[in-house]
Amino acid sequence: MKRVTVGICGLGTVGAGTLALLQRNAADIADRAGCQIEIGRLGVRGDRPDVETGTIPVSRDVMAVADDPEIDILVELIGGTDTALALVRRALANGKHVVTANKALIAEFGNELFHSAAEAGVSLSYEAAVAGGIPVIKALREGLSANRIQWLAGIINGTGNFILTEMRDRGRDFAEVLAEAQALGYAEADPTFDVEGIDAAHKLVILAAIAFGMPLQFDKVYTEGITGIETVDVGYAEQLGYRIKHLGIARRTEQGIELRVHPTLIPAKRLLANVNGVKNAVLVEGDAVGPTLYYGAGAGAEPTASAVVADVIDLARNLARGQGSAVPMLGVQPEAIESRPILPMEDVRTAWYLRMTAEDKPGVLSDVASICSRAGVSIEALIQKEPAEGQTRVPVIILTNRTREGELNRVAREIEALDSIEGQITRIRVEALDG
Ligand SMILES: NC(=O)c1ccc[n+]([C@@H]2O[C@H](COP(=O)([O-])OP(=O)(O)OC[C@H]3O[C@@H](n4cnc5c(N)ncnc54)[C@H](OP(=O)(O)O)[C@@H]3O)[C@@H](O)[C@H]2O)c1
């Protein structure tokens, strides 16, 4: 049986999971790949006495893996865009296939790296970079390749989803749940990438590039985190029949592509609204197939290793047959990848959840309603609470119809300028996800 040799760089959570999975399922993997997959070298920085490496050669300098002539496939599991970028560039230049789980690397440097891979006649595979173990890249690139993708929406950051789920289920506030997520190892010590939506934006850019056949454009994604979500809003959303989820949304419109990550109210009855805890899910609407949903573990050692090893097997099959991959790296032939205009947020149309604090006196609601109506914004639902004992101000919650964002911003400013409205309006976008 032919032999394909893999080098693994980075022996952290995913690296150790990948090594363990390749070893444990070696016989099944060989049957599927049509060749023996051998681990030829590991590139590690520090000691990992808890990881069984046996007789596999270990290098302290990861570049030694990229330069090792025995290695056919380099697996980059270091993370970040410093050493990882230099390593992947070197491996591709040396004619090695590369598998990575690194969404930041693909989202920010993918255009260059895919080009380099194509020039070198090798592949750069990245299934694990989006939604961990869920094979959504394969689904988009291959299973849905007959469709014109209209839009996709995903819960693609487990930490953020864990926080929002806990806020809803237990009425806990953001800071408290974040601290627990860190203690449980879901959130990084610096959770900015998760809670500010940067990690989700990295993944969304990759999904959108495949779905719409366009270059990766990380700097064009509108990104809003969940740090401003308050427990009261989670509760009011529930009363209105909605859940708040941190979604990455990419949509094709006649004016351009929408690329946005933000907290979103979605109807509680949608499957996506019931994706809880650290789980991920991506909903894709294709013109032929309609909606399809991909659900599962978006992170963790072996779920992520599952996607990494699947990429290794794909490459090993090709190597065993002496052929390159027939599937283009972004799902579209490189010469057919086309830049498309990205729709500015002020032209994006969504419905809105608005929460304001109003004086409890006659006429306030009619002032708010007439500002909305003059702007053509219709009020679909409204909650007005009785004032608490001794209070003269009340929360007012409004759900609007779909409105251009620029117009909604103008309406919100006009309402905020009313003497009877205190402070700023809390605004959260609403998506029906039904077409
Ligand atoms: N964890 C997940 O669930 C998950 C899911 C999907 C995708 N990913 C992606 O997978 C990649 C790895 O994530 P991870 O969670 O496994 O990270 P991790 O646990 O922090 O592991 C990273 C490993 O890389 C090593 N490393 C860092 N810089 C290095 C260098 N210059 N030379 C050699 N080794 C170096 C680290 O060594 P030290 O121990 O010495 O620092 C560590 O062992 C990232 O791109 C991440 O975004 C992770």
PDBQT file of the ligand as one rigid body, heavy atoms in Angstrom, charges set to zero:
ROOT
HETATM    1  N1  LIG A 501      -9.505  24.806  19.844  1.00  0.00    +0.000 N 
HETATM    2  C1  LIG A 501     -10.513  24.648  19.000  1.00  0.00    +0.000 C 
HETATM    3  O1  LIG A 501     -11.549  24.120  19.383  1.00  0.00    +0.000 OA
HETATM    4  C2  LIG A 501     -10.396  25.100  17.574  1.00  0.00    +0.000 A 
HETATM    5  C3  LIG A 501     -11.488  24.924  16.707  1.00  0.00    +0.000 A 
HETATM    6  C4  LIG A 501     -11.365  25.284  15.362  1.00  0.00    +0.000 A 
HETATM    7  C5  LIG A 501     -10.176  25.846  14.914  1.00  0.00    +0.000 A 
HETATM    8  N2  LIG A 501      -9.150  26.028  15.801  1.00  0.00    +0.000 N 
HETATM    9  C6  LIG A 501      -7.909  26.605  15.282  1.00  0.00    +0.000 C 
HETATM   10  O2  LIG A 501      -6.881  25.646  15.402  1.00  0.00    +0.000 OA
HETATM   11  C7  LIG A 501      -5.638  26.291  15.606  1.00  0.00    +0.000 C 
HETATM   12  C8  LIG A 501      -4.992  25.750  16.878  1.00  0.00    +0.000 C 
HETATM   13  O3  LIG A 501      -5.847  26.010  17.965  1.00  0.00    +0.000 OA
HETATM   14  P1  LIG A 501      -5.651  25.321  19.392  1.00  0.00    +0.000 P 
HETATM   15  O4  LIG A 501      -6.901  25.571  20.134  1.00  0.00    +0.000 OA
HETATM   16  O5  LIG A 501      -5.168  23.948  19.228  1.00  0.00    +0.000 OA
HETATM   17  O6  LIG A 501      -4.522  26.262  20.002  1.00  0.00    +0.000 OA
HETATM   18  P2  LIG A 501      -3.536  25.920  21.209  1.00  0.00    +0.000 P 
HETATM   19  O7  LIG A 501      -4.117  24.907  22.109  1.00  0.00    +0.000 OA
HETATM   20  O8  LIG A 501      -3.105  27.229  21.762  1.00  0.00    +0.000 OA
HETATM   21  O9  LIG A 501      -2.318  25.231  20.462  1.00  0.00    +0.000 OA
HETATM   22  C9  LIG A 501      -1.415  25.926  19.668  1.00  0.00    +0.000 C 
HETATM   23  C10 LIG A 501      -0.114  25.172  19.724  1.00  0.00    +0.000 C 
HETATM   24  O10 LIG A 501       0.781  25.767  18.811  1.00  0.00    +0.000 OA
HETATM   25  C11 LIG A 501       2.031  25.951  19.483  1.00  0.00    +0.000 C 
HETATM   26  N3  LIG A 501       2.739  27.093  18.930  1.00  0.00    +0.000 N 
HETATM   27  C12 LIG A 501       2.390  28.387  18.953  1.00  0.00    +0.000 A 
HETATM   28  N4  LIG A 501       3.314  29.122  18.328  1.00  0.00    +0.000 NA
HETATM   29  C13 LIG A 501       4.274  28.261  17.948  1.00  0.00    +0.000 A 
HETATM   30  C14 LIG A 501       5.494  28.407  17.264  1.00  0.00    +0.000 A 
HETATM   31  N5  LIG A 501       5.930  29.611  16.875  1.00  0.00    +0.000 N 
HETATM   32  N6  LIG A 501       6.240  27.318  17.022  1.00  0.00    +0.000 NA
HETATM   33  C15 LIG A 501       5.809  26.097  17.435  1.00  0.00    +0.000 A 
HETATM   34  N7  LIG A 501       4.655  25.883  18.075  1.00  0.00    +0.000 NA
HETATM   35  C16 LIG A 501       3.913  26.959  18.316  1.00  0.00    +0.000 A 
HETATM   36  C17 LIG A 501       1.674  26.191  20.927  1.00  0.00    +0.000 C 
HETATM   37  O11 LIG A 501       2.796  25.890  21.711  1.00  0.00    +0.000 OA
HETATM   38  P3  LIG A 501       2.915  26.394  23.234  1.00  0.00    +0.000 P 
HETATM   39  O12 LIG A 501       2.092  25.390  24.000  1.00  0.00    +0.000 OA
HETATM   40  O13 LIG A 501       4.366  26.281  23.491  1.00  0.00    +0.000 OA
HETATM   41  O14 LIG A 501       2.378  27.769  23.292  1.00  0.00    +0.000 OA
HETATM   42  C18 LIG A 501       0.524  25.225  21.111  1.00  0.00    +0.000 C 
HETATM   43  O15 LIG A 501       0.988  23.945  21.450  1.00  0.00    +0.000 OA
HETATM   44  C19 LIG A 501      -5.944  27.796  15.664  1.00  0.00    +0.000 C 
HETATM   45  O16 LIG A 501      -5.765  28.354  14.391  1.00  0.00    +0.000 OA
HETATM   46  C20 LIG A 501      -7.415  27.838  16.026  1.00  0.00    +0.000 C 
HETATM   47  O17 LIG A 501      -8.072  28.989  15.574  1.00  0.00    +0.000 OA
HETATM   48  C21 LIG A 501      -9.232  25.673  17.109  1.00  0.00    +0.000 A 
ENDROOT
TORSDOF 0
